[in-house]
Amino acid sequence: DHDVYVLPGPMGQLFGGERSVATLLTRSRKPISSAAETALLADKGSFGYSNVRGRYSRRFADAREIDLSIGYRKGDGPAIYRRDDAYHYSGDIYFPVDGAYGVRTAGNLYDREGDYVVRPDFGGSQVRRERFDRSASISVDCHNSERSARGEFGYHHLRQGSYLSGVQKSRLNLTGHGLFALREWVRGNTAVKVDLSSDYLEYDDGFRNVSRTNVDLSLGVARWLTGLRWALTADAEYVESVGLLPSAAALLFRETDRFFAMLSAGYCEREASLLELHLPLRQSAIYGSAAASYTESGNSDLERERQLVANLTVEVGSIRTALALSLTGGKIFDGIDWQQSTIRDTLRVYAMFRPENGDVSFLDVAVQPRITIKDFARLNAGAAYHWLDYGTDSARPYTPTFQAFAGLELHVYWPQRLLHLYAYGEILYSDSYNGYAETALGEDPIANGKLSFAIKDFRMNFVFQNVFNRAYRSREHITFPGRYFYYGLTWSFLN
């Protein structure tokens, strides 16, 4: 019920993204007719995993729109004494006032809590985690009679919290209020969008209360011609106590029946978050030994981060069978990243985590072929090489150099029973990489499989993870014990 896009390089800035390295874009699928669209999803599997979610979406003939969802998920994970429960509600409702005006309200509530054991292989301490994320907005929009121009003005609210209890205690809260206004229009082959917003953000950790205000103005222009399209965006954000943060991106796009090429380049600056600046110093013995201590702290001396990135993506072939090549590279100046250091005194050894500035140069090369044989078989594969230069940090935790995957889906239709049969298998591989404390993680090829059948609006899935029952480690101090299994269904009950 959602479209998910991974936009390489600075392309995401054209869709409102704040970073030029890459953007994950999710968009709710809207009904294309006045008929209701519904879905019930339920999954159950190994390690105490279960997930239930429902959605109702409809676009009425009088232009009203409603999109509501609710979900609950729980799981224990492969390590003992862990528990992770989460639920969410979301809603998006549009009411037309007359032919030109309308009111839109939207909101989201996400709540997650559970227990986490630090280094369970060594009998570490247990920490209880709670997190919530709430957002709401209300706006008024206006269209012209030709529906070629649109304006919107509104208010949005943000409330986030993260709490830890046990040997590690913390209470972090963020509260935000903002106003926004935009104007967008299409004239011929050109689209223009102007966006102005202002936000007030308040940070509270129980020891101090800090607030910050920002004002943001952006301009975007896109033009499409036969086979050739381009787009530009420019943004200027003023952040209290930081100053002016400029950003810009450009994209050139060309497509024919058997060729696709996209070139993008972008520059952006970002300020350190209030958490990165003001997180108070905390120490706790969570590693199962009184002689070792975990320590974390913010860094009030952080400089602004600057990103300069470019991407080239080329694809040759048809929509069904093609070969794609993507290159993304650039440099992050004064990049803000949490880094670990070891501090020793006469009594204890401290593992200190603290955000620091540092330059990062990178190049990513990815190749992805796909082959489709009618409606019977579809093969997707890919391989990627990552080059990273962290400058002062040579350890580079959790940064594999090479990754690859291959997946094959088979589909058979039985018309007498209106039955669709699917079988999918994949192999994933990552070369060896290091964690903060352990080395030689990854490097194990993992095979997964999925069987499913669909009849009209009902589909049943059976998923097998780690088919060859290999014990492997992708994160420090956690061994995935072997094969696990889950099953689920998707039912569009009112369609």
LINHUCOR-V538871 format. One record per residue. RES is the residue in three letters. PHI is phi as a letter, one per 40 degrees, with the letter a starting at -180 (* if undefined). PSI is psi in whole degrees, -180 to 180 (NA if undefined). D_LAST is the distance of its C-alpha to the last C-alpha in whole Angstrom. Layout:
# LINHUCOR-V538871
res->RES phi->PHI psi->PSI d_last->D_LAST
res->RES phi->PHI psi->PSI d_last->D_LAST
This chain:
# LINHUCOR-V538871
res->ASP phi->* psi->5 d_last->13
res->HIS phi->b psi->145 d_last->17
res->ASP phi->c psi->133 d_last->19
res->VAL phi->b psi->126 d_last->23
res->TYR phi->b psi->136 d_last->26
res->VAL phi->b psi->109 d_last->29
res->LEU phi->c psi->117 d_last->32
res->PRO phi->c psi->148 d_last->35
res->GLY phi->f psi->-148 d_last->38
res->PRO phi->c psi->7 d_last->38
res->MET phi->d psi->-34 d_last->35
res->GLY phi->c psi->-23 d_last->33
res->GLN phi->c psi->-28 d_last->36
res->LEU phi->c psi->-19 d_last->34
res->PHE phi->b psi->17 d_last->31
res->GLY phi->g psi->3 d_last->33
res->GLY phi->c psi->150 d_last->34
res->GLU phi->b psi->1 d_last->37
res->ARG phi->b psi->151 d_last->38
res->SER phi->b psi->-6 d_last->40
res->VAL phi->c psi->-51 d_last->40
res->ALA phi->a psi->161 d_last->36
res->THR phi->b psi->134 d_last->33
res->LEU phi->c psi->116 d_last->29
res->LEU phi->b psi->124 d_last->27
res->THR phi->b psi->137 d_last->23
res->ARG phi->b psi->132 d_last->21
res->SER phi->c psi->134 d_last->17
res->ARG phi->c psi->125 d_last->15
res->LYS phi->c psi->144 d_last->14
res->PRO phi->c psi->144 d_last->11
res->ILE phi->c psi->-4 d_last->13
res->SER phi->b psi->-177 d_last->11
res->SER phi->c psi->-1 d_last->11
res->ALA phi->c psi->145 d_last->7
res->ALA phi->c psi->146 d_last->6
res->GLU phi->b psi->127 d_last->5
res->THR phi->b psi->162 d_last->6
res->ALA phi->a psi->137 d_last->9
res->LEU phi->b psi->122 d_last->11
res->LEU phi->b psi->133 d_last->14
res->ALA phi->a psi->132 d_last->18
res->ASP phi->b psi->147 d_last->21
res->LYS phi->a psi->139 d_last->24
res->GLY phi->a psi->-163 d_last->28
res->SER phi->c psi->164 d_last->31
res->PHE phi->f psi->33 d_last->33
res->GLY phi->g psi->22 d_last->31
res->TYR phi->c psi->134 d_last->28
res->SER phi->a psi->150 d_last->25
res->ASN phi->a psi->127 d_last->22
res->VAL phi->b psi->133 d_last->19
res->ARG phi->a psi->142 d_last->16
res->GLY phi->b psi->151 d_last->13
res->ARG phi->a psi->142 d_last->12
res->TYR phi->b psi->128 d_last->10
res->SER phi->a psi->137 d_last->10
res->ARG phi->a psi->143 d_last->10
res->ARG phi->b psi->114 d_last->13
res->PHE phi->c psi->164 d_last->14
res->ALA phi->c psi->-26 d_last->16
res->ASP phi->c psi->16 d_last->20
res->ALA phi->g psi->1 d_last->19
res->ARG phi->c psi->148 d_last->18
res->GLU phi->b psi->143 d_last->16
res->ILE phi->a psi->136 d_last->15
res->ASP phi->a psi->110 d_last->14
res->LEU phi->b psi->144 d_last->15
res->SER phi->a psi->155 d_last->16
res->ILE phi->a psi->144 d_last->18
res->GLY phi->a psi->156 d_last->20
res->TYR phi->a psi->137 d_last->23
res->ARG phi->b psi->141 d_last->25
res->LYS phi->a psi->156 d_last->28
res->GLY phi->a psi->152 d_last->31
res->ASP phi->b psi->-29 d_last->34
res->GLY phi->g psi->172 d_last->35
res->PRO phi->c psi->-11 d_last->38
res->ALA phi->b psi->146 d_last->41
res->ILE phi->c psi->161 d_last->42
res->TYR phi->g psi->27 d_last->42
res->ARG phi->b psi->152 d_last->39
res->ARG phi->a psi->138 d_last->36
res->ASP phi->a psi->111 d_last->33
res->ASP phi->b psi->140 d_last->30
res->ALA phi->a psi->147 d_last->28
res->TYR phi->b psi->159 d_last->25
res->HIS phi->a psi->151 d_last->23
res->TYR phi->b psi->143 d_last->21
res->SER phi->a psi->151 d_last->20
res->GLY phi->a psi->146 d_last->19
res->ASP phi->a psi->115 d_last->19
res->ILE phi->b psi->135 d_last->19
res->TYR phi->b psi->129 d_last->21
res->PHE phi->b psi->116 d_last->23
res->PRO phi->c psi->135 d_last->24
res->VAL phi->c psi->-46 d_last->28
res->ASP phi->a psi->-159 d_last->29
res->GLY phi->c psi->-23 d_last->28
res->ALA phi->b psi->-24 d_last->30
res->TYR phi->b psi->158 d_last->29
res->GLY phi->a psi->162 d_last->27
res->VAL phi->b psi->131 d_last->27
res->ARG phi->b psi->133 d_last->25
res->THR phi->b psi->141 d_last->25
res->ALA phi->a psi->150 d_last->24
res->GLY phi->a psi->159 d_last->25
res->ASN phi->a psi->137 d_last->24
res->LEU phi->b psi->124 d_last->26
res->TYR phi->b psi->130 d_last->27
res->ASP phi->b psi->134 d_last->30
res->ARG phi->a psi->136 d_last->31
res->GLU phi->a psi->156 d_last->34
res->GLY phi->i psi->-175 d_last->36
res->ASP phi->b psi->141 d_last->39
res->TYR phi->b psi->130 d_last->41
res->VAL phi->b psi->123 d_last->44
res->VAL phi->c psi->125 d_last->46
res->ARG phi->f psi->66 d_last->47
res->PRO phi->c psi->-26 d_last->47
res->ASP phi->c psi->-18 d_last->49
res->PHE phi->b psi->13 d_last->52
res->GLY phi->g psi->44 d_last->51
res->GLY phi->c psi->177 d_last->50
res->SER phi->c psi->160 d_last->49
res->GLN phi->b psi->133 d_last->46
res->VAL phi->b psi->134 d_last->44
res->ARG phi->c psi->133 d_last->41
res->ARG phi->b psi->140 d_last->39
res->GLU phi->b psi->137 d_last->37
res->ARG phi->a psi->141 d_last->35
res->PHE phi->b psi->152 d_last->33
res->ASP phi->a psi->117 d_last->31
res->ARG phi->b psi->136 d_last->30
res->SER phi->a psi->150 d_last->29
res->ALA phi->a psi->150 d_last->28
res->SER phi->a psi->153 d_last->29
res->ILE phi->a psi->137 d_last->29
res->SER phi->a psi->160 d_last->30
res->VAL phi->b psi->130 d_last->30
res->ASP phi->b psi->162 d_last->30
res->CYS phi->a psi->134 d_last->31
res->HIS phi->b psi->152 d_last->30
res->ASN phi->c psi->173 d_last->33
res->SER phi->c psi->-29 d_last->32
res->GLU phi->c psi->-4 d_last->31
res->ARG phi->f psi->30 d_last->29
res->SER phi->b psi->-4 d_last->31
res->ALA phi->a psi->146 d_last->33
res->ARG phi->a psi->142 d_last->31
res->GLY phi->b psi->153 d_last->33
res->GLU phi->a psi->141 d_last->32
res->PHE phi->b psi->135 d_last->34
res->GLY phi->a psi->-177 d_last->33
res->TYR phi->b psi->142 d_last->34
res->HIS phi->b psi->152 d_last->32
res->HIS phi->b psi->144 d_last->34
res->LEU phi->b psi->136 d_last->34
res->ARG phi->a psi->118 d_last->35
res->GLN phi->b psi->146 d_last->35
res->GLY phi->a psi->146 d_last->38
res->SER phi->a psi->120 d_last->39
res->TYR phi->b psi->138 d_last->41
res->LEU phi->b psi->142 d_last->43
res->SER phi->a psi->160 d_last->45
res->GLY phi->h psi->-142 d_last->48
res->VAL phi->c psi->-24 d_last->50
res->GLN phi->b psi->119 d_last->49
res->LYS phi->b psi->137 d_last->48
res->SER phi->a psi->154 d_last->46
res->ARG phi->b psi->108 d_last->44
res->LEU phi->b psi->130 d_last->43
res->ASN phi->b psi->139 d_last->41
res->LEU phi->b psi->132 d_last->40
res->THR phi->b psi->129 d_last->39
res->GLY phi->b psi->146 d_last->38
res->HIS phi->b psi->142 d_last->38
res->GLY phi->a psi->155 d_last->37
res->LEU phi->b psi->146 d_last->37
res->PHE phi->a psi->152 d_last->36
res->ALA phi->a psi->142 d_last->36
res->LEU phi->a psi->158 d_last->35
res->ARG phi->a psi->128 d_last->35
res->GLU phi->b psi->144 d_last->34
res->TRP phi->a psi->158 d_last->34
res->VAL phi->b psi->130 d_last->34
res->ARG phi->b psi->111 d_last->37
res->GLY phi->g psi->-123 d_last->37
res->ASN phi->c psi->20 d_last->36
res->THR phi->b psi->136 d_last->37
res->ALA phi->b psi->139 d_last->35
res->VAL phi->b psi->142 d_last->37
res->LYS phi->b psi->132 d_last->36
res->VAL phi->b psi->130 d_last->38
res->ASP phi->b psi->129 d_last->37
res->LEU phi->b psi->132 d_last->39
res->SER phi->a psi->157 d_last->39
res->SER phi->a psi->135 d_last->41
res->ASP phi->b psi->147 d_last->40
res->TYR phi->b psi->124 d_last->42
res->LEU phi->b psi->132 d_last->42
res->GLU phi->b psi->130 d_last->44
res->TYR phi->b psi->134 d_last->45
res->ASP phi->a psi->123 d_last->46
res->ASP phi->b psi->13 d_last->47
res->GLY phi->g psi->-20 d_last->49
res->PHE phi->b psi->-34 d_last->52
res->ARG phi->a psi->158 d_last->52
res->ASN phi->b psi->119 d_last->50
res->VAL phi->b psi->140 d_last->49
res->SER phi->b psi->161 d_last->47
res->ARG phi->a psi->143 d_last->47
res->THR phi->b psi->143 d_last->46
res->ASN phi->b psi->154 d_last->44
res->VAL phi->b psi->134 d_last->44
res->ASP phi->b psi->131 d_last->42
res->LEU phi->b psi->127 d_last->42
res->SER phi->b psi->151 d_last->40
res->LEU phi->b psi->130 d_last->40
res->GLY phi->b psi->139 d_last->38
res->VAL phi->b psi->132 d_last->38
res->ALA phi->b psi->144 d_last->36
res->ARG phi->a psi->133 d_last->37
res->TRP phi->b psi->130 d_last->36
res->LEU phi->b psi->177 d_last->38
res->THR phi->c psi->111 d_last->38
res->GLY phi->g psi->-13 d_last->37
res->LEU phi->b psi->132 d_last->39
res->ARG phi->b psi->150 d_last->37
res->TRP phi->a psi->159 d_last->39
res->ALA phi->a psi->146 d_last->38
res->LEU phi->b psi->146 d_last->40
res->THR phi->a psi->143 d_last->40
res->ALA phi->b psi->142 d_last->42
res->ASP phi->a psi->140 d_last->42
res->ALA phi->b psi->120 d_last->45
res->GLU phi->b psi->129 d_last->45
res->TYR phi->b psi->123 d_last->47
res->VAL phi->b psi->129 d_last->47
res->GLU phi->d psi->133 d_last->50
res->SER phi->g psi->0 d_last->53
res->VAL phi->b psi->-48 d_last->51
res->GLY phi->h psi->-160 d_last->52
res->LEU phi->c psi->131 d_last->50
res->LEU phi->b psi->103 d_last->47
res->PRO phi->c psi->157 d_last->47
res->SER phi->a psi->154 d_last->44
res->ALA phi->a psi->153 d_last->43
res->ALA phi->a psi->151 d_last->41
res->ALA phi->b psi->145 d_last->41
res->LEU phi->b psi->136 d_last->39
res->LEU phi->b psi->131 d_last->40
res->PHE phi->b psi->130 d_last->37
res->ARG phi->b psi->137 d_last->38
res->GLU phi->a psi->136 d_last->36
res->THR phi->b psi->-172 d_last->36
res->ASP phi->c psi->-30 d_last->34
res->ARG phi->b psi->20 d_last->36
res->PHE phi->a psi->139 d_last->37
res->PHE phi->a psi->132 d_last->36
res->ALA phi->a psi->138 d_last->38
res->MET phi->a psi->128 d_last->38
res->LEU phi->b psi->128 d_last->41
res->SER phi->b psi->150 d_last->40
res->ALA phi->a psi->145 d_last->43
res->GLY phi->a psi->158 d_last->43
res->TYR phi->b psi->137 d_last->45
res->CYS phi->a psi->159 d_last->44
res->GLU phi->b psi->145 d_last->46
res->ARG phi->b psi->148 d_last->45
res->GLU phi->c psi->158 d_last->46
res->ALA phi->c psi->142 d_last->47
res->SER phi->c psi->162 d_last->44
res->LEU phi->c psi->-33 d_last->46
res->LEU phi->c psi->-46 d_last->45
res->GLU phi->c psi->-30 d_last->47
res->LEU phi->c psi->-39 d_last->50
res->HIS phi->b psi->5 d_last->50
res->LEU phi->d psi->123 d_last->49
res->PRO phi->c psi->156 d_last->52
res->LEU phi->c psi->126 d_last->54
res->ARG phi->b psi->143 d_last->53
res->GLN phi->b psi->142 d_last->55
res->SER phi->a psi->147 d_last->54
res->ALA phi->c psi->82 d_last->55
res->ILE phi->b psi->1 d_last->51
res->TYR phi->c psi->17 d_last->52
res->GLY phi->g psi->16 d_last->54
res->SER phi->a psi->135 d_last->58
res->ALA phi->c psi->-16 d_last->60
res->ALA phi->c psi->-7 d_last->61
res->ALA phi->b psi->148 d_last->58
res->SER phi->a psi->142 d_last->56
res->TYR phi->c psi->134 d_last->53
res->THR phi->b psi->138 d_last->53
res->GLU phi->b psi->152 d_last->51
res->SER phi->a psi->150 d_last->52
res->GLY phi->c psi->-179 d_last->51
res->ASN phi->a psi->105 d_last->53
res->SER phi->c psi->-7 d_last->54
res->ASP phi->c psi->11 d_last->56
res->LEU phi->c psi->139 d_last->53
res->GLU phi->c psi->165 d_last->53
res->ARG phi->c psi->150 d_last->50
res->GLU phi->c psi->140 d_last->48
res->ARG phi->b psi->131 d_last->48
res->GLN phi->b psi->131 d_last->46
res->LEU phi->b psi->113 d_last->47
res->VAL phi->b psi->148 d_last->44
res->ALA phi->b psi->153 d_last->43
res->ASN phi->a psi->141 d_last->41
res->LEU phi->b psi->123 d_last->41
res->THR phi->b psi->128 d_last->38
res->VAL phi->b psi->135 d_last->39
res->GLU phi->b psi->132 d_last->36
res->VAL phi->b psi->132 d_last->38
res->GLY phi->h psi->-173 d_last->36
res->SER phi->c psi->179 d_last->33
res->ILE phi->c psi->-32 d_last->29
res->ARG phi->c psi->-36 d_last->29
res->THR phi->b psi->120 d_last->32
res->ALA phi->a psi->168 d_last->34
res->LEU phi->b psi->125 d_last->37
res->ALA phi->b psi->143 d_last->36
res->LEU phi->b psi->132 d_last->39
res->SER phi->b psi->132 d_last->39
res->LEU phi->b psi->125 d_last->42
res->THR phi->b psi->129 d_last->42
res->GLY phi->a psi->163 d_last->45
res->GLY phi->i psi->-163 d_last->47
res->LYS phi->a psi->139 d_last->49
res->ILE phi->b psi->117 d_last->48
res->PHE phi->c psi->131 d_last->51
res->ASP phi->f psi->42 d_last->52
res->GLY phi->d psi->139 d_last->48
res->ILE phi->c psi->119 d_last->48
res->ASP phi->a psi->144 d_last->47
res->TRP phi->c psi->125 d_last->48
res->GLN phi->b psi->149 d_last->50
res->GLN phi->b psi->139 d_last->52
res->SER phi->b psi->158 d_last->56
res->THR phi->b psi->127 d_last->58
res->ILE phi->b psi->130 d_last->61
res->ARG phi->b psi->138 d_last->64
res->ASP phi->b psi->-169 d_last->66
res->THR phi->c psi->-18 d_last->69
res->LEU phi->b psi->-39 d_last->67
res->ARG phi->a psi->168 d_last->63
res->VAL phi->b psi->124 d_last->61
res->TYR phi->b psi->131 d_last->58
res->ALA phi->c psi->101 d_last->55
res->MET phi->c psi->127 d_last->54
res->PHE phi->b psi->126 d_last->51
res->ARG phi->a psi->138 d_last->51
res->PRO phi->c psi->138 d_last->50
res->GLU phi->b psi->157 d_last->52
res->ASN phi->c psi->143 d_last->52
res->GLY phi->a psi->147 d_last->53
res->ASP phi->c psi->143 d_last->52
res->VAL phi->b psi->123 d_last->50
res->SER phi->b psi->143 d_last->50
res->PHE phi->a psi->154 d_last->47
res->LEU phi->a psi->131 d_last->46
res->ASP phi->b psi->126 d_last->43
res->VAL phi->b psi->124 d_last->43
res->ALA phi->b psi->138 d_last->39
res->VAL phi->b psi->132 d_last->39
res->GLN phi->a psi->106 d_last->36
res->PRO phi->c psi->154 d_last->35
res->ARG phi->a psi->141 d_last->32
res->ILE phi->b psi->128 d_last->32
res->THR phi->b psi->129 d_last->29
res->ILE phi->b psi->98 d_last->30
res->LYS phi->f psi->-133 d_last->28
res->ASP phi->b psi->14 d_last->25
res->PHE phi->c psi->-43 d_last->27
res->ALA phi->b psi->142 d_last->28
res->ARG phi->b psi->121 d_last->28
res->LEU phi->b psi->128 d_last->31
res->ASN phi->b psi->137 d_last->31
res->ALA phi->a psi->165 d_last->34
res->GLY phi->a psi->155 d_last->36
res->ALA phi->a psi->144 d_last->39
res->ALA phi->b psi->140 d_last->40
res->TYR phi->b psi->133 d_last->44
res->HIS phi->b psi->124 d_last->45
res->TRP phi->b psi->127 d_last->48
res->LEU phi->b psi->137 d_last->49
res->ASP phi->b psi->106 d_last->52
res->TYR phi->c psi->4 d_last->52
res->GLY phi->g psi->-99 d_last->55
res->THR phi->c psi->-21 d_last->57
res->ASP phi->b psi->102 d_last->54
res->SER phi->c psi->-12 d_last->55
res->ALA phi->c psi->-41 d_last->53
res->ARG phi->f psi->62 d_last->50
res->PRO phi->c psi->143 d_last->48
res->TYR phi->f psi->47 d_last->44
res->THR phi->b psi->81 d_last->45
res->PRO phi->c psi->150 d_last->44
res->THR phi->c psi->-34 d_last->46
res->PHE phi->b psi->138 d_last->44
res->GLN phi->b psi->149 d_last->40
res->ALA phi->a psi->156 d_last->39
res->PHE phi->a psi->158 d_last->35
res->ALA phi->a psi->133 d_last->34
res->GLY phi->b psi->138 d_last->31
res->LEU phi->b psi->127 d_last->30
res->GLU phi->b psi->132 d_last->26
res->LEU phi->b psi->143 d_last->26
res->HIS phi->b psi->129 d_last->23
res->VAL phi->b psi->133 d_last->24
res->TYR phi->b psi->131 d_last->21
res->TRP phi->b psi->95 d_last->22
res->PRO phi->c psi->-31 d_last->21
res->GLN phi->c psi->-27 d_last->22
res->ARG phi->b psi->5 d_last->20
res->LEU phi->f psi->40 d_last->17
res->LEU phi->b psi->129 d_last->18
res->HIS phi->b psi->130 d_last->18
res->LEU phi->b psi->132 d_last->21
res->TYR phi->b psi->145 d_last->22
res->ALA phi->b psi->131 d_last->25
res->TYR phi->b psi->138 d_last->27
res->GLY phi->b psi->147 d_last->30
res->GLU phi->a psi->155 d_last->32
res->ILE phi->b psi->131 d_last->35
res->LEU phi->b psi->141 d_last->36
res->TYR phi->a psi->140 d_last->40
res->SER phi->b psi->133 d_last->41
res->ASP phi->c psi->175 d_last->45
res->SER phi->c psi->139 d_last->47
res->TYR phi->a psi->167 d_last->47
res->ASN phi->b psi->153 d_last->49
res->GLY phi->c psi->-160 d_last->48
res->TYR phi->c psi->-35 d_last->50
res->ALA phi->b psi->-30 d_last->52
res->GLU phi->b psi->156 d_last->51
res->THR phi->b psi->172 d_last->51
res->ALA phi->f psi->46 d_last->50
res->LEU phi->c psi->164 d_last->46
res->GLY phi->g psi->-148 d_last->43
res->GLU phi->g psi->1 d_last->45
res->ASP phi->b psi->121 d_last->43
res->PRO phi->c psi->131 d_last->41
res->ILE phi->b psi->130 d_last->37
res->ALA phi->b psi->135 d_last->35
res->ASN phi->b psi->154 d_last->31
res->GLY phi->a psi->159 d_last->29
res->LYS phi->a psi->131 d_last->26
res->LEU phi->b psi->139 d_last->24
res->SER phi->a psi->158 d_last->20
res->PHE phi->b psi->152 d_last->18
res->ALA phi->b psi->134 d_last->15
res->ILE phi->b psi->113 d_last->13
res->LYS phi->f psi->-115 d_last->10
res->ASP phi->c psi->16 d_last->8
res->PHE phi->b psi->136 d_last->11
res->ARG phi->b psi->136 d_last->14
res->MET phi->b psi->137 d_last->17
res->ASN phi->b psi->144 d_last->20
res->PHE phi->b psi->118 d_last->24
res->VAL phi->b psi->134 d_last->26
res->PHE phi->b psi->113 d_last->30
res->GLN phi->c psi->139 d_last->31
res->ASN phi->f psi->61 d_last->35
res->VAL phi->d psi->-38 d_last->35
res->PHE phi->c psi->9 d_last->39
res->ASN phi->f psi->45 d_last->40
res->ARG phi->c psi->133 d_last->42
res->ALA phi->c psi->125 d_last->43
res->TYR phi->a psi->164 d_last->43
res->ARG phi->b psi->115 d_last->43
res->SER phi->b psi->-15 d_last->41
res->ARG phi->b psi->158 d_last->42
res->GLU phi->c psi->140 d_last->46
res->HIS phi->g psi->17 d_last->46
res->ILE phi->b psi->119 d_last->43
res->THR phi->b psi->120 d_last->43
res->PHE phi->c psi->118 d_last->40
res->PRO phi->c psi->-18 d_last->41
res->GLY phi->i psi->-150 d_last->39
res->ARG phi->c psi->141 d_last->36
res->TYR phi->a psi->163 d_last->33
res->PHE phi->a psi->143 d_last->30
res->TYR phi->a psi->161 d_last->26
res->TYR phi->b psi->159 d_last->23
res->GLY phi->a psi->175 d_last->19
res->LEU phi->b psi->156 d_last->16
res->THR phi->b psi->125 d_last->12
res->TRP phi->b psi->116 d_last->9
res->SER phi->c psi->82 d_last->6
res->PHE phi->c psi->-22 d_last->6
res->LEU phi->b psi->4 d_last->4
res->ASN phi->c psi->NA d_last->0
